[in-house]
Amino acid sequence: MKKKPMIGGQAVIEGVMMKGPTRIATAVREPSGNITVRVEPVHSLGDRFPLLKKPLLRGVIALGEALVYGIRALSFSAQAAGEEGEELSSKEIALTMLAAFGLAVLLFVVLPTYATKFIQSFVSEPYLLNLFEGVLRLTVFFSYVAVISSLSDIRRVFQYHGAEHKTIYAYEAGIPLEIESIRKYSRLHPRCGTNFLLIVMVVSIFMFAFLGWPDLWLRIVSRVVLLPLVAGISYEIIRFAGSCDNPLVAMLMKPGLWLQYMTTREPSDDQIEVAIRALEAARPVEETQEEGEDLAREAASA
């Protein structure tokens, strides 16, 4: 079977965003019950500057673009679902990204490295301090996921997250995108953003372990500066894992899959229908044309 193009996605408010090679589609269930779909072309910096498609660099670009596309999709979904009057402007998206980055640095960089000072009277080895900081970072991350997964509004978004994964699995398997066929697939996917974030946490532990234990401000700066490299390495790992059938690789990815039990929920048929609409709109046009031709040939030979 011909290998399918890689398609990724994201759950949004009452909907799903899917990103294909050339198109991004966001499907949202409106208060009336209808499904509205917005399709946009993909404008990647990697297409304009081929150097940015090289390993490590492509991960940083993919992460930045995913944040932009994700916030735009969330803004559109909030408006379509009747929760906001207008979509965010480009300036508002930039400010939202800056605020999100600042919160992430505070929670996952400043807090763990500052809290580690309280064990310095018992531990002096720099690599042990860095290891402890990494464990604290993981603890903060798991606590954050646990808290947001307990919120009722977020649980509904996590159902759409499950619908997104199931639909992508069915697409990758080459089966018809029908609710009955999709429902049997797992809601856990190795290329999930949750898995990516966990890999980022683990990679950062190993990378920061060799930085010594300088003053607090230098520790914070060094971790922020190295974040693009950590993201680039993590992207290559998750990309490799998503296309590899090696049992050892699959075993190493298990913790990220288990974490998805918290960030996904079993979707309803209505939610799977929304995910189908998003994926059908995001998939390459050539695939849709080929399937139409195949169906026409089958009908003619019947």
ChimeraX attribute file (.defattr): number of C-alpha atoms within 10 A of each C-alpha:
attribute: neighborCount
match mode: 1-to-1
recipient: residues
	/A:1	5
	/A:2	5
	/A:3	8
	/A:4	13
	/A:5	13
	/A:6	14
	/A:7	20
	/A:8	20
	/A:9	27
	/A:10	26
	/A:11	28
	/A:12	25
	/A:13	26
	/A:14	24
	/A:15	35
	/A:16	31
	/A:17	33
	/A:18	29
	/A:19	26
	/A:20	20
	/A:21	15
	/A:22	14
	/A:23	19
	/A:24	25
	/A:25	26
	/A:26	31
	/A:27	30
	/A:28	31
	/A:29	22
	/A:30	17
	/A:31	12
	/A:32	8
	/A:33	10
	/A:34	10
	/A:35	19
	/A:36	17
	/A:37	19
	/A:38	16
	/A:39	16
	/A:40	13
	/A:41	13
	/A:42	17
	/A:43	12
	/A:44	15
	/A:45	15
	/A:46	15
	/A:47	11
	/A:48	10
	/A:49	9
	/A:50	10
	/A:51	12
	/A:52	18
	/A:53	18
	/A:54	10
	/A:55	13
	/A:56	18
	/A:57	19
	/A:58	21
	/A:59	24
	/A:60	22
	/A:61	19
	/A:62	19
	/A:63	16
	/A:64	14
	/A:65	16
	/A:66	17
	/A:67	15
	/A:68	17
	/A:69	19
	/A:70	20
	/A:71	19
	/A:72	19
	/A:73	28
	/A:74	23
	/A:75	21
	/A:76	23
	/A:77	29
	/A:78	21
	/A:79	18
	/A:80	24
	/A:81	19
	/A:82	16
	/A:83	13
	/A:84	13
	/A:85	10
	/A:86	12
	/A:87	17
	/A:88	18
	/A:89	11
	/A:90	11
	/A:91	9
	/A:92	12
	/A:93	18
	/A:94	14
	/A:95	12
	/A:96	15
	/A:97	16
	/A:98	12
	/A:99	12
	/A:100	13
	/A:101	12
	/A:102	11
	/A:103	13
	/A:104	13
	/A:105	16
	/A:106	13
	/A:107	16
	/A:108	20
	/A:109	20
	/A:110	20
	/A:111	16
	/A:112	21
	/A:113	23
	/A:114	14
	/A:115	13
	/A:116	17
	/A:117	14
	/A:118	9
	/A:119	11
	/A:120	13
	/A:121	7
	/A:122	8
	/A:123	14
	/A:124	11
	/A:125	12
	/A:126	17
	/A:127	18
	/A:128	15
	/A:129	20
	/A:130	24
	/A:131	18
	/A:132	20
	/A:133	24
	/A:134	25
	/A:135	16
	/A:136	19
	/A:137	23
	/A:138	18
	/A:139	14
	/A:140	16
	/A:141	17
	/A:142	14
	/A:143	12
	/A:144	12
	/A:145	16
	/A:146	14
	/A:147	9
	/A:148	14
	/A:149	20
	/A:150	12
	/A:151	10
	/A:152	10
	/A:153	12
	/A:154	16
	/A:155	17
	/A:156	22
	/A:157	24
	/A:158	25
	/A:159	22
	/A:160	31
	/A:161	30
	/A:162	30
	/A:163	35
	/A:164	31
	/A:165	27
	/A:166	27
	/A:167	29
	/A:168	24
	/A:169	19
	/A:170	21
	/A:171	21
	/A:172	14
	/A:173	13
	/A:174	13
	/A:175	11
	/A:176	11
	/A:177	19
	/A:178	14
	/A:179	20
	/A:180	10
	/A:181	13
	/A:182	23
	/A:183	19
	/A:184	10
	/A:185	17
	/A:186	15
	/A:187	25
	/A:188	24
	/A:189	21
	/A:190	21
	/A:191	23
	/A:192	20
	/A:193	20
	/A:194	19
	/A:195	22
	/A:196	20
	/A:197	16
	/A:198	20
	/A:199	22
	/A:200	20
	/A:201	19
	/A:202	17
	/A:203	18
	/A:204	23
	/A:205	21
	/A:206	15
	/A:207	14
	/A:208	21
	/A:209	18
	/A:210	11
	/A:211	14
	/A:212	14
	/A:213	18
	/A:214	11
	/A:215	8
	/A:216	13
	/A:217	11
	/A:218	11
	/A:219	19
	/A:220	18
	/A:221	12
	/A:222	14
	/A:223	20
	/A:224	15
	/A:225	11
	/A:226	14
	/A:227	15
	/A:228	18
	/A:229	19
	/A:230	25
	/A:231	26
	/A:232	21
	/A:233	22
	/A:234	25
	/A:235	26
	/A:236	17
	/A:237	19
	/A:238	19
	/A:239	15
	/A:240	14
	/A:241	17
	/A:242	17
	/A:243	11
	/A:244	12
	/A:245	10
	/A:246	9
	/A:247	9
	/A:248	9
	/A:249	14
	/A:250	15
	/A:251	10
	/A:252	11
	/A:253	21
	/A:254	14
	/A:255	13
	/A:256	21
	/A:257	22
	/A:258	12
	/A:259	17
	/A:260	23
	/A:261	15
	/A:262	17
	/A:263	25
	/A:264	25
	/A:265	20
	/A:266	19
	/A:267	21
	/A:268	14
	/A:269	15
	/A:270	15
	/A:271	24
	/A:272	29
	/A:273	21
	/A:274	26
	/A:275	34
	/A:276	26
	/A:277	23
	/A:278	29
	/A:279	28
	/A:280	17
	/A:281	23
	/A:282	27
	/A:283	23
	/A:284	17
	/A:285	12
	/A:286	9
	/A:287	13
	/A:288	13
	/A:289	11
	/A:290	11
	/A:291	11
	/A:292	12
	/A:293	12
	/A:294	12
	/A:295	12
	/A:296	12
	/A:297	11
	/A:298	10
	/A:299	9
	/A:300	8
	/A:301	7
	/A:302	6
